[in-house]
Amino acid sequence: MENKTIRRNLYRVLRKTGVRKEDISLDAKFSEDLHFDSTDWTIFTYYLEHIFKVDVEDEKLKKVESVNDTIDLLKESA
């Protein structure tokens, strides 16, 4: 999958999760910048798996700290 397509779809996932568009950047950290809690992670994972049609292992998802980390994860899952 192309990097541009991944970024566009990841943006959609983040918006569906409730992240404001001005808060989304490649270096945004989920816990510090986007203020994710356990509910946000559940919603994020649901939309991530459905929009990208992937099954993300919990162990891999726990290592994701930023938006850019998510892009890297999706590249290796695709």
Secondary structure, DSSP 8 states (H G I E B T S, - for coil): --HHHHHHHHHHHHHHHT--GGG--TT-BTTTTS---HHHHHHHHHHHHHHHT----HHHHHT--BHHHHHHHHHHH-
